[in-house]
Amino acid sequence: MNTVMREDDISRHRITVDEYYRMAEVGLLAPDARVELIDGEIIDMAPIGSRHGGTETQLLELLYAAVGARAMVRSKLPVRLSNWSEPQPDVSVVKRRQDYYKTAHPTAEDVVLIVEVSDTSLHHDLTVKASLYARHGIPEVWIIDLDAEQIHFFRSPSGETYTEVSADKTPGLVTLAMLPDVTVDLTGIFLTG
């Protein structure tokens, strides 16, 4: 009798965030490796093209101006969601903390907004990452789809999904769910010239 193993029958060895850091400390991960830990698996992150980088820089500028001293805006820095997941979103807006997160990375409870800029990683961001963020109670996620020139907005997490999901090809003024006095003007986010 010949049996075929299905993908969901395969046992995986997941690693913890602490093991992930130990791997980096002993040189198993290059110091400049573009990776993140998602559900116990090390995921390679795609190289950043100029459109991705420019959009991220523009977004950072808009968020810094809009948020001011009410929160902190971070770029490509870890957010520790659990013992198994520590993604490095393109942009995160987190609650202000006196130590600037020098003693520990922000956790889900610290996050106001996460933004992923997607060109080659759209499917992964819309499925795996959005689900991960919902599962950990991240209140708001924006996924900027550079190819289709639209922004996917996710709010109100419930289980592994968001109850408020929308997409907009012509985003304008957007109010942050956790900071209702903060409005970001995304009108020109897709302009290149």
Backbone as ProteinMPNN parsed JSONL, in Angstrom:
{"seq_chain_A": "MNTVMREDDISRHRITVDEYYRMAEVGLLAPDARVELIDGEIIDMAPIGSRHGGTETQLLELLYAAVGARAMVRSKLPVRLSNWSEPQPDVSVVKRRQDYYKTAHPTAEDVVLIVEVSDTSLHHDLTVKASLYARHGIPEVWIIDLDAEQIHFFRSPSGETYTEVSADKTPGLVTLAMLPDVTVDLTGIFLTG", "coords_chain_A": {"N_chain_A": [[0.835, -1.18, 0.0], [0.608, 2.128, -0.897], [1.147, 5.251, 0.442], [0.454, 8.703, 0.354], [1.887, 11.584, 1.592], [0.233, 14.408, 2.782], [0.546, 17.993, 2.626], [-0.319, 19.166, 5.046], [0.119, 17.079, 6.797], [2.738, 16.973, 7.397], [5.174, 17.363, 9.818], [6.465, 20.211, 11.321], [9.402, 21.906, 12.426], [9.32, 24.38, 14.549], [10.78, 27.507, 15.489], [11.58, 29.546, 18.326], [11.331, 33.045, 19.222], [13.489, 33.698, 20.869], [15.328, 31.64, 20.196], [15.724, 32.309, 17.55], [17.091, 34.767, 17.821], [19.395, 33.787, 19.056], [20.433, 32.272, 16.961], [21.232, 34.305, 15.232], [23.155, 35.558, 16.828], [25.207, 33.607, 16.963], [26.01, 33.522, 14.38], [24.566, 32.103, 12.462], [22.675, 33.384, 11.043], [23.167, 35.924, 8.766], [24.47, 39.172, 9.6], [23.274, 41.207, 8.123], [21.035, 40.033, 7.088], [17.902, 39.895, 5.495], [15.357, 39.046, 6.984], [12.488, 37.703, 8.724], [10.646, 36.517, 11.58], [7.94, 34.455, 11.441], [5.296, 32.894, 12.833], [7.041, 30.943, 13.907], [8.681, 30.302, 11.772], [11.414, 31.158, 9.697], [11.334, 33.744, 7.5], [12.253, 34.872, 4.344], [12.728, 38.199, 3.29], [11.811, 40.222, 0.553], [14.042, 42.001, -1.693], [14.331, 45.598, -1.571], [12.926, 47.659, -3.85], [13.219, 50.752, -5.772], [10.73, 52.098, -6.009], [9.232, 50.989, -3.941], [10.862, 51.74, -1.744], [10.805, 54.567, -1.997], [8.059, 55.086, -1.673], [7.684, 54.185, 0.929], [9.374, 55.982, 2.303], [8.035, 58.396, 1.762], [5.606, 57.872, 3.057], [6.494, 57.601, 5.718], [7.315, 60.238, 6.224], [4.827, 61.566, 6.002], [3.416, 60.346, 8.12], [5.047, 60.988, 10.374], [4.683, 63.779, 10.446], [1.9, 63.938, 10.843], [1.364, 62.466, 13.199], [3.072, 63.488, 15.15], [3.964, 64.207, 18.475], [2.298, 62.376, 19.635], [2.582, 59.663, 19.253], [4.982, 57.116, 18.29], [6.844, 56.726, 15.313], [8.074, 54.101, 13.45], [10.485, 52.415, 11.406], [10.875, 49.462, 9.63], [11.462, 47.925, 11.911], [11.482, 45.479, 14.541], [8.442, 43.986, 15.798], [7.296, 42.398, 18.517], [5.179, 39.832, 18.555], [4.515, 37.403, 19.659], [5.799, 34.439, 21.271], [6.588, 33.129, 19.049], [6.529, 34.751, 16.83], [7.927, 37.535, 15.258], [7.598, 39.931, 13.393], [8.905, 42.313, 10.965], [7.601, 44.972, 10.172], [7.124, 47.261, 7.392], [6.461, 49.858, 8.198], [5.65, 51.001, 11.425], [3.424, 52.35, 13.78], [3.613, 53.225, 17.031], [2.698, 53.249, 20.527], [3.832, 55.957, 22.495], [6.755, 55.68, 24.405], [8.724, 56.117, 27.262], [11.325, 55.085, 27.31], [11.899, 54.732, 24.665], [11.647, 52.213, 23.586], [13.998, 50.853, 24.133], [14.521, 48.852, 25.962], [12.942, 46.712, 25.305], [11.365, 45.313, 22.422], [8.431, 46.708, 20.818], [5.191, 45.352, 21.63], [2.14, 43.671, 20.643], [0.189, 45.07, 22.077], [1.239, 47.606, 22.166], [1.032, 48.64, 19.643], [-0.279, 50.927, 17.294], [-0.714, 51.237, 14.571], [0.081, 49.295, 11.705], [1.947, 49.183, 8.722], [2.366, 47.73, 5.603], [4.284, 47.795, 2.717], [3.738, 46.725, -0.459], [5.007, 45.061, -3.232], [6.207, 42.768, -4.468], [5.333, 41.03, -2.529], [2.598, 40.863, -2.077], [0.455, 38.877, -1.945], [1.284, 37.294, 0.253], [1.315, 39.279, 2.246], [-1.406, 40.057, 2.323], [-2.667, 37.721, 3.108], [-1.177, 35.825, 4.958], [0.217, 37.678, 6.685], [-1.75, 39.653, 7.323], [-3.623, 38.039, 8.632], [-2.052, 37.124, 10.779], [-1.575, 39.567, 12.11], [-4.21, 40.265, 12.795], [-4.89, 38.126, 14.484], [-3.315, 38.704, 16.674], [-4.394, 41.0, 17.586], [-3.793, 43.516, 16.476], [-4.781, 46.763, 15.959], [-5.105, 48.191, 13.552], [-4.258, 47.91, 10.137], [-2.509, 48.754, 7.212], [-2.135, 47.866, 3.881], [-0.18, 48.559, 1.294], [-0.599, 48.338, -2.006], [1.433, 48.374, -4.527], [1.482, 47.623, -7.247], [-1.254, 47.499, -8.157], [-1.951, 49.967, -7.4], [-3.413, 50.696, -4.997], [-4.748, 50.942, -1.673], [-5.142, 48.664, 0.91], [-7.223, 48.52, 3.617], [-7.405, 47.489, 6.944], [-9.307, 46.989, 9.774], [-10.482, 46.665, 13.17], [-9.921, 43.931, 14.543], [-10.825, 40.463, 14.731], [-10.581, 37.401, 15.928], [-8.877, 35.606, 13.501], [-9.194, 37.404, 11.5], [-10.206, 40.592, 10.088], [-12.897, 42.751, 10.834], [-13.615, 45.057, 9.572], [-12.884, 45.784, 6.432], [-11.445, 47.257, 3.629], [-10.693, 48.685, 0.386], [-8.911, 51.148, -1.423], [-8.439, 53.07, -4.253], [-8.034, 55.718, -4.589], [-6.995, 57.122, -2.206], [-7.547, 59.516, 0.332], [-7.839, 61.756, 2.893], [-7.157, 60.08, 5.847], [-8.166, 58.809, 8.889], [-6.642, 57.741, 11.866], [-7.511, 54.821, 13.572], [-6.929, 54.309, 16.316], [-6.018, 56.738, 17.108], [-7.947, 59.079, 16.952], [-7.776, 61.814, 16.583], [-5.84, 62.201, 14.752], [-5.091, 62.691, 11.42], [-4.146, 61.529, 8.272], [-2.942, 62.542, 5.164], [-3.237, 60.844, 2.343], [-3.325, 61.357, -0.33], [-1.43, 61.749, -2.536], [0.028, 59.382, -2.633], [0.561, 57.466, -4.598], [1.69, 58.821, -6.697], [4.347, 59.379, -8.965], [5.787, 61.346, -10.116]], "CA_chain_A": [[0.0, 0.0, 0.0], [1.378, 3.344, -1.061], [0.436, 6.424, 0.97], [1.049, 9.984, 0.009], [1.746, 12.559, 2.676], [-0.271, 15.729, 2.423], [1.313, 19.088, 3.221], [-0.71, 19.378, 6.441], [0.565, 15.936, 7.592], [4.164, 17.12, 7.646], [5.508, 18.034, 11.061], [7.484, 21.253, 11.14], [10.12, 22.314, 13.626], [9.265, 25.832, 14.67], [11.729, 28.074, 16.442], [11.064, 30.669, 19.102], [12.028, 34.321, 19.017], [14.789, 33.615, 21.553], [16.199, 30.806, 19.37], [15.999, 33.136, 16.367], [18.162, 35.695, 18.2], [20.623, 33.012, 19.278], [20.96, 31.926, 15.636], [21.928, 35.493, 14.737], [24.335, 35.779, 17.681], [26.287, 32.659, 16.653], [26.383, 33.661, 12.977], [23.772, 31.297, 11.535], [22.007, 34.379, 10.198], [24.077, 37.036, 8.48], [24.046, 40.4, 10.282], [22.441, 42.035, 7.241], [19.997, 39.187, 6.494], [16.557, 40.483, 5.484], [14.456, 37.964, 7.362], [11.637, 37.928, 9.886], [10.122, 35.273, 12.127], [6.478, 34.401, 11.375], [4.788, 31.603, 13.317], [8.125, 29.996, 14.132], [9.453, 30.05, 10.55], [12.196, 32.29, 9.198], [10.846, 34.122, 6.172], [13.078, 35.841, 3.623], [12.02, 39.381, 2.803], [12.264, 40.597, -0.787], [14.816, 43.245, -1.786], [13.508, 46.804, -1.663], [13.123, 48.444, -5.061], [13.138, 52.202, -5.576], [9.348, 52.53, -5.796], [8.911, 50.577, -2.572], [11.613, 52.6, -0.826], [10.297, 55.929, -2.083], [6.719, 55.116, -1.075], [7.878, 54.062, 2.373], [9.92, 57.247, 2.789], [6.943, 59.371, 1.706], [4.664, 57.521, 4.114], [7.124, 57.954, 6.988], [7.237, 61.69, 6.344], [3.428, 61.913, 6.268], [3.045, 59.886, 9.453], [5.759, 61.799, 11.365], [4.024, 65.086, 10.512], [0.535, 63.802, 11.362], [1.34, 61.899, 14.545], [3.782, 64.373, 16.072], [4.413, 63.626, 19.741], [1.266, 61.493, 20.18], [3.033, 58.273, 19.116], [6.294, 56.999, 17.657], [6.814, 56.096, 13.994], [9.275, 53.277, 13.303], [10.641, 51.841, 10.067], [11.569, 48.18, 9.513], [11.931, 47.474, 13.215], [10.657, 44.364, 15.002], [7.311, 44.032, 16.723], [7.208, 41.036, 19.062], [3.775, 39.493, 18.701], [4.383, 36.207, 20.5], [7.041, 33.699, 21.394], [6.853, 32.518, 17.746], [6.441, 35.713, 15.718], [8.482, 38.867, 15.406], [7.735, 40.529, 12.066], [9.519, 43.625, 10.83], [6.783, 45.683, 9.184], [7.77, 48.42, 6.763], [6.218, 51.004, 9.083], [4.748, 50.789, 12.554], [3.179, 53.477, 14.672], [3.46, 52.611, 18.343], [2.491, 54.163, 21.643], [5.052, 56.596, 22.98], [7.295, 55.102, 25.631], [9.823, 56.947, 27.735], [12.634, 54.496, 26.997], [11.99, 54.581, 23.202], [11.707, 50.768, 23.328], [15.374, 50.383, 24.251], [14.59, 47.671, 26.821], [12.203, 45.613, 24.662], [10.617, 45.717, 21.233], [6.993, 46.842, 21.059], [4.343, 44.178, 21.51], [0.859, 43.986, 20.005], [-0.517, 46.067, 22.888], [1.849, 48.91, 21.924], [0.875, 49.044, 18.247], [-1.402, 51.743, 16.85], [-0.88, 50.987, 13.137], [1.157, 48.649, 10.952], [1.835, 49.368, 7.278], [3.234, 46.933, 4.735], [4.335, 48.258, 1.329], [3.834, 45.465, -1.2], [5.11, 44.938, -4.682], [6.351, 41.332, -4.743], [4.858, 40.224, -1.395], [1.192, 41.201, -1.834], [-0.342, 37.73, -1.501], [1.747, 36.969, 1.61], [0.874, 40.34, 3.154], [-2.868, 40.044, 2.435], [-3.16, 36.488, 3.717], [-0.43, 35.401, 6.146], [0.502, 38.753, 7.633], [-2.997, 40.245, 7.823], [-4.167, 37.079, 9.591], [-1.177, 37.185, 11.953], [-1.837, 40.818, 12.817], [-5.556, 40.173, 13.384], [-4.829, 37.149, 15.586], [-2.649, 39.322, 17.822], [-5.15, 42.176, 18.004], [-3.301, 44.788, 15.942], [-6.037, 47.446, 15.673], [-5.23, 48.724, 12.188], [-3.189, 47.543, 9.199], [-2.635, 49.212, 5.828], [-1.248, 47.181, 2.936], [-0.101, 49.408, 0.107], [-0.396, 47.515, -3.194], [2.055, 49.261, -5.516], [1.131, 47.23, -8.617], [-2.634, 47.896, -8.462], [-2.087, 51.328, -6.888], [-4.517, 50.82, -4.056], [-4.418, 50.627, -0.289], [-6.08, 47.801, 1.612], [-7.34, 48.949, 5.007], [-7.931, 46.466, 7.84], [-9.574, 47.507, 11.119], [-11.34, 45.871, 14.067], [-9.58, 42.504, 14.487], [-11.682, 39.486, 15.4], [-9.994, 36.099, 15.596], [-7.785, 35.705, 12.523], [-9.594, 38.31, 10.42], [-10.652, 41.932, 10.454], [-14.31, 42.915, 10.494], [-13.705, 46.204, 8.667], [-11.885, 45.64, 5.377], [-11.781, 48.03, 2.434], [-9.565, 49.028, -0.482], [-9.155, 52.452, -2.02], [-7.466, 53.463, -5.287], [-7.835, 57.166, -4.486], [-7.08, 57.47, -0.787], [-7.387, 60.931, 0.681], [-7.605, 61.893, 4.323], [-7.442, 58.856, 6.59], [-8.041, 58.979, 10.332], [-6.162, 56.533, 12.533], [-8.536, 54.287, 14.475], [-6.521, 54.439, 17.713], [-5.727, 58.154, 17.36], [-8.964, 59.727, 16.121], [-7.432, 63.211, 16.31], [-4.758, 62.192, 13.765], [-5.502, 62.452, 10.047], [-3.02, 61.45, 7.336], [-3.374, 62.785, 3.787], [-2.581, 59.869, 1.442], [-3.734, 61.712, -1.685], [-0.406, 61.584, -3.558], [0.911, 58.262, -2.286], [0.934, 56.674, -5.78], [2.295, 59.671, -7.717], [5.794, 59.158, -9.106], [6.455, 62.488, -10.754]], "C_chain_A": [[0.879, 1.242, 0.0], [0.576, 4.526, -0.508], [1.204, 7.682, 0.604], [0.821, 10.948, 1.162], [1.223, 13.872, 2.107], [0.563, 16.778, 3.142], [0.967, 19.29, 4.697], [-0.361, 18.208, 7.348], [2.037, 16.06, 8.001], [4.379, 17.915, 8.927], [6.625, 19.036, 10.791], [8.151, 21.544, 12.475], [10.121, 23.837, 13.665], [10.307, 26.285, 15.68], [11.08, 29.262, 17.144], [11.834, 31.938, 18.751], [13.398, 34.273, 19.679], [15.78, 32.765, 20.758], [16.631, 31.553, 18.106], [17.146, 34.117, 16.66], [19.471, 34.972, 18.449], [21.265, 32.614, 17.95], [21.738, 33.105, 15.05], [23.219, 35.733, 15.518], [25.494, 34.86, 17.325], [26.64, 32.647, 15.168], [25.615, 32.786, 12.002], [22.929, 32.176, 10.609], [22.985, 35.523, 9.993], [23.565, 38.308, 9.155], [23.111, 41.274, 9.429], [21.324, 41.228, 6.561], [18.639, 39.884, 6.603], [15.55, 39.357, 5.711], [13.585, 38.423, 8.531], [11.084, 36.586, 10.328], [8.599, 35.352, 12.178], [6.037, 32.995, 11.764], [5.879, 30.538, 13.409], [8.961, 29.665, 12.92], [10.184, 31.317, 10.122], [11.787, 32.541, 7.752], [11.792, 35.144, 5.564], [12.206, 37.0, 3.158], [12.644, 39.796, 1.472], [13.134, 41.853, -0.728], [13.878, 44.432, -1.99], [13.879, 47.58, -2.917], [12.914, 49.929, -4.79], [11.711, 52.68, -5.333], [8.876, 52.18, -4.388], [9.57, 51.527, -1.574], [11.103, 54.029, -0.82], [8.926, 56.073, -1.443], [6.817, 55.041, 0.443], [8.406, 55.362, 2.972], [8.846, 58.333, 2.813], [5.954, 59.123, 2.852], [5.223, 57.879, 5.492], [7.031, 59.456, 7.233], [5.813, 62.142, 6.691], [3.023, 61.535, 7.684], [3.747, 60.675, 10.554], [5.045, 63.137, 11.551], [2.646, 64.982, 11.164], [0.505, 63.384, 12.825], [2.001, 62.821, 15.559], [4.245, 63.633, 17.306], [3.407, 62.632, 20.324], [1.663, 60.014, 20.129], [4.414, 58.296, 18.476], [6.135, 56.258, 16.337], [8.145, 55.383, 13.806], [9.294, 52.649, 11.912], [11.469, 50.57, 10.127], [12.183, 47.706, 10.825], [10.967, 46.418, 13.758], [9.498, 44.776, 15.909], [7.149, 42.598, 17.216], [5.746, 40.725, 19.359], [3.552, 38.303, 19.618], [5.764, 35.587, 20.641], [7.486, 33.116, 20.052], [6.93, 33.519, 16.595], [7.003, 37.08, 16.094], [8.692, 39.455, 14.005], [8.447, 41.869, 12.127], [8.736, 44.401, 9.776], [7.533, 46.872, 8.597], [7.642, 49.647, 7.647], [5.333, 50.537, 10.231], [4.629, 52.101, 13.321], [2.85, 52.848, 16.008], [3.254, 53.685, 19.404], [3.831, 54.717, 22.086], [5.464, 55.934, 24.29], [8.552, 55.864, 26.001], [11.199, 56.41, 27.355], [12.838, 54.272, 25.489], [12.135, 53.117, 22.778], [13.147, 50.247, 23.329], [15.47, 49.09, 25.054], [13.846, 46.476, 26.239], [11.474, 46.156, 23.441], [9.145, 45.899, 21.59], [6.294, 45.502, 20.91], [3.036, 44.61, 20.848], [0.107, 45.074, 20.758], [0.017, 47.481, 22.664], [1.51, 49.482, 20.553], [-0.42, 49.828, 18.016], [-1.745, 51.389, 15.4], [0.329, 50.241, 12.613], [0.874, 48.869, 9.479], [2.849, 48.469, 6.581], [3.138, 47.516, 3.329], [4.624, 47.028, 0.478], [3.986, 45.685, -2.689], [5.226, 43.453, -5.021], [5.726, 40.451, -3.66], [3.366, 40.389, -1.116], [0.384, 40.023, -1.297], [0.002, 37.355, -0.057], [1.238, 38.005, 2.616], [-0.634, 40.299, 3.386], [-3.397, 38.804, 3.155], [-2.436, 36.198, 5.037], [-0.27, 36.537, 7.148], [-0.769, 39.407, 8.173], [-3.63, 39.34, 8.875], [-3.365, 37.089, 10.893], [-1.481, 38.429, 12.776], [-3.215, 40.804, 13.479], [-5.534, 39.274, 14.619], [-4.217, 37.754, 16.841], [-3.272, 40.662, 18.207], [-4.59, 43.51, 17.549], [-4.528, 45.555, 15.443], [-6.215, 47.92, 14.233], [-4.003, 48.358, 11.362], [-3.52, 48.152, 7.854], [-1.669, 48.388, 4.994], [-1.313, 47.972, 1.638], [0.324, 48.546, -1.07], [0.134, 48.422, -4.305], [1.66, 48.912, -6.945], [-0.267, 47.704, -9.01], [-2.918, 49.34, -8.036], [-3.366, 51.486, -6.064], [-4.026, 50.457, -2.665], [-5.538, 49.775, 0.287], [-6.058, 48.222, 3.082], [-8.002, 47.833, 5.815], [-8.089, 47.088, 9.224], [-10.476, 46.534, 11.87], [-11.041, 44.371, 13.956], [-10.559, 41.653, 15.28], [-11.19, 38.103, 14.995], [-8.825, 36.287, 14.648], [-8.126, 36.619, 11.359], [-9.912, 39.695, 10.984], [-12.098, 42.079, 10.018], [-14.54, 44.115, 9.58], [-12.557, 46.122, 7.66], [-12.356, 46.45, 4.179], [-10.515, 48.244, 1.616], [-9.913, 50.323, -1.186], [-8.041, 52.774, -3.014], [-7.175, 54.956, -5.246], [-7.936, 57.59, -3.023], [-6.848, 58.968, -0.589], [-7.024, 61.023, 2.145], [-8.046, 60.627, 5.042], [-7.181, 59.129, 8.066], [-7.581, 57.664, 10.937], [-7.178, 56.091, 13.578], [-8.18, 54.512, 15.943], [-6.171, 55.87, 18.105], [-6.695, 58.984, 16.522], [-8.718, 61.209, 15.849], [-6.31, 63.329, 15.275], [-5.309, 61.809, 12.391], [-4.272, 62.51, 9.156], [-3.562, 61.647, 5.936], [-2.566, 61.887, 2.848], [-2.858, 60.163, -0.031], [-2.677, 61.392, -2.74], [0.481, 60.383, -3.383], [1.343, 57.453, -3.519], [1.563, 57.51, -6.893], [3.805, 59.437, -7.758], [6.504, 60.356, -9.726], [5.967, 63.806, -10.292]], "O_chain_A": [[1.789, 1.37, 0.819], [-0.549, 4.77, -0.944], [2.434, 7.702, 0.557], [-0.301, 11.104, 1.645], [1.708, 14.371, 1.092], [1.209, 16.485, 4.148], [1.853, 19.555, 5.51], [-0.525, 18.318, 8.563], [2.509, 15.319, 8.863], [3.831, 19.005, 9.096], [7.605, 18.727, 10.113], [7.524, 21.436, 13.529], [10.835, 24.491, 12.906], [10.669, 25.551, 16.599], [10.159, 29.891, 16.623], [12.857, 31.894, 18.067], [14.373, 34.759, 19.107], [16.952, 33.127, 20.653], [17.772, 31.432, 17.66], [18.058, 34.275, 15.848], [20.539, 35.475, 18.099], [22.49, 32.614, 17.823], [22.79, 32.914, 14.439], [24.25, 36.071, 14.936], [26.649, 35.281, 17.376], [27.477, 31.852, 14.738], [25.971, 32.725, 10.825], [22.527, 31.749, 9.527], [23.565, 36.029, 10.954], [22.355, 38.501, 9.271], [22.263, 41.99, 9.962], [20.737, 41.681, 5.579], [18.274, 40.396, 7.661], [14.978, 38.801, 4.773], [13.9, 39.39, 9.226], [11.055, 35.631, 9.552], [8.034, 36.201, 12.867], [6.376, 32.022, 11.089], [5.669, 29.384, 13.037], [9.865, 28.834, 13.008], [9.63, 32.415, 10.182], [11.885, 31.659, 6.899], [12.102, 36.161, 6.186], [11.084, 36.8, 2.691], [13.861, 39.726, 1.297], [12.983, 42.674, 0.177], [12.774, 44.285, -2.515], [14.991, 48.094, -3.039], [12.483, 50.313, -3.703], [11.501, 53.583, -4.524], [8.207, 52.975, -3.729], [8.914, 52.051, -0.674], [10.979, 54.641, 0.241], [8.654, 57.057, -0.755], [6.111, 55.756, 1.154], [7.941, 55.796, 4.026], [8.757, 59.101, 3.771], [5.525, 60.059, 3.527], [4.498, 58.404, 6.337], [6.703, 59.888, 8.338], [5.617, 62.99, 7.562], [2.362, 62.312, 8.373], [3.125, 61.004, 11.564], [4.827, 63.576, 12.68], [2.269, 65.847, 11.954], [-0.299, 63.898, 13.603], [1.544, 62.925, 16.697], [4.845, 62.563, 17.209], [3.641, 62.096, 21.408], [1.13, 59.205, 20.888], [4.947, 59.359, 18.161], [5.387, 55.284, 16.247], [9.21, 55.977, 13.978], [8.246, 52.386, 11.322], [12.604, 50.574, 10.603], [13.283, 47.155, 10.845], [9.772, 46.459, 13.466], [9.564, 45.749, 16.66], [6.895, 41.689, 16.425], [5.153, 41.276, 20.287], [2.518, 38.207, 20.279], [6.763, 36.145, 20.188], [8.622, 32.661, 19.919], [7.354, 33.163, 15.496], [6.616, 37.689, 17.092], [9.811, 39.476, 13.492], [8.577, 42.478, 13.189], [9.154, 44.48, 8.621], [8.449, 47.416, 9.213], [8.605, 50.392, 7.826], [4.388, 49.775, 10.032], [5.595, 52.847, 13.482], [1.927, 52.041, 16.117], [3.584, 54.855, 19.211], [4.844, 54.018, 22.052], [4.636, 55.667, 25.16], [9.352, 56.213, 25.132], [12.127, 57.181, 27.108], [13.842, 53.686, 25.084], [12.692, 52.83, 21.718], [13.469, 49.306, 22.604], [16.401, 48.309, 24.853], [14.096, 45.34, 26.642], [11.025, 47.302, 23.425], [8.664, 45.311, 22.558], [6.742, 44.631, 20.165], [2.855, 45.785, 20.531], [-0.545, 45.915, 20.139], [-0.683, 48.454, 22.943], [1.68, 50.679, 20.323], [-1.495, 49.445, 18.476], [-2.916, 51.258, 15.045], [1.461, 50.509, 13.016], [-0.267, 48.764, 9.027], [4.031, 48.451, 6.927], [2.039, 47.71, 2.809], [5.641, 46.363, 0.673], [3.203, 46.397, -3.319], [4.415, 42.936, -5.79], [5.602, 39.242, -3.854], [2.916, 40.079, -0.013], [-0.307, 40.165, -0.288], [-0.893, 37.126, 0.758], [0.786, 37.65, 3.705], [-1.093, 40.483, 4.513], [-4.474, 38.85, 3.749], [-3.028, 36.315, 6.109], [-0.586, 36.377, 8.328], [-0.851, 39.688, 9.368], [-4.118, 39.822, 9.897], [-3.94, 37.065, 11.981], [-1.628, 38.353, 13.996], [-3.365, 41.28, 14.604], [-6.089, 39.619, 15.663], [-4.563, 37.357, 17.953], [-2.739, 41.376, 19.056], [-4.874, 44.538, 18.164], [-5.251, 45.05, 14.584], [-7.341, 48.036, 13.749], [-2.866, 48.479, 11.819], [-4.662, 48.086, 7.398], [-0.506, 48.231, 5.366], [-2.35, 48.043, 0.978], [1.461, 48.079, -1.131], [-0.63, 49.148, -4.942], [1.516, 49.808, -7.777], [-0.442, 48.258, -10.095], [-4.003, 49.864, -8.288], [-4.254, 52.278, -6.38], [-3.025, 49.759, -2.501], [-6.717, 50.109, 0.174], [-4.999, 48.272, 3.708], [-9.036, 47.298, 5.414], [-7.14, 47.641, 9.781], [-11.144, 45.692, 11.27], [-11.811, 43.627, 13.35], [-11.052, 42.048, 16.336], [-11.365, 37.685, 13.85], [-7.891, 37.032, 14.944], [-7.432, 36.615, 10.342], [-9.884, 39.919, 12.194], [-12.485, 41.59, 8.957], [-15.556, 44.178, 8.887], [-11.4, 46.363, 8.004], [-13.51, 46.351, 3.761], [-9.405, 48.013, 2.096], [-11.075, 50.569, -1.51], [-6.86, 52.755, -2.67], [-6.178, 55.411, -5.808], [-8.848, 58.325, -2.644], [-6.037, 59.583, -1.281], [-6.032, 60.447, 2.591], [-9.172, 60.161, 4.866], [-6.116, 59.617, 8.443], [-8.072, 56.597, 10.566], [-7.649, 56.901, 14.376], [-9.05, 54.874, 16.734], [-6.041, 56.182, 19.289], [-6.305, 59.535, 15.493], [-9.371, 61.799, 14.988], [-5.877, 64.437, 14.956], [-5.911, 60.749, 12.22], [-3.454, 63.423, 9.269], [-4.533, 60.997, 5.549], [-1.386, 62.126, 2.591], [-2.645, 59.302, -0.885], [-3.017, 60.803, -3.766], [1.585, 60.35, -3.927], [2.394, 56.814, -3.485], [1.933, 56.964, -7.932], [4.454, 59.314, -6.72], [7.73, 60.349, -9.838], [6.45, 64.84, -10.753]]}, "name": "protein", "num_of_chains": 1, "seq": "MNTVMREDDISRHRITVDEYYRMAEVGLLAPDARVELIDGEIIDMAPIGSRHGGTETQLLELLYAAVGARAMVRSKLPVRLSNWSEPQPDVSVVKRRQDYYKTAHPTAEDVVLIVEVSDTSLHHDLTVKASLYARHGIPEVWIIDLDAEQIHFFRSPSGETYTEVSADKTPGLVTLAMLPDVTVDLTGIFLTG"}
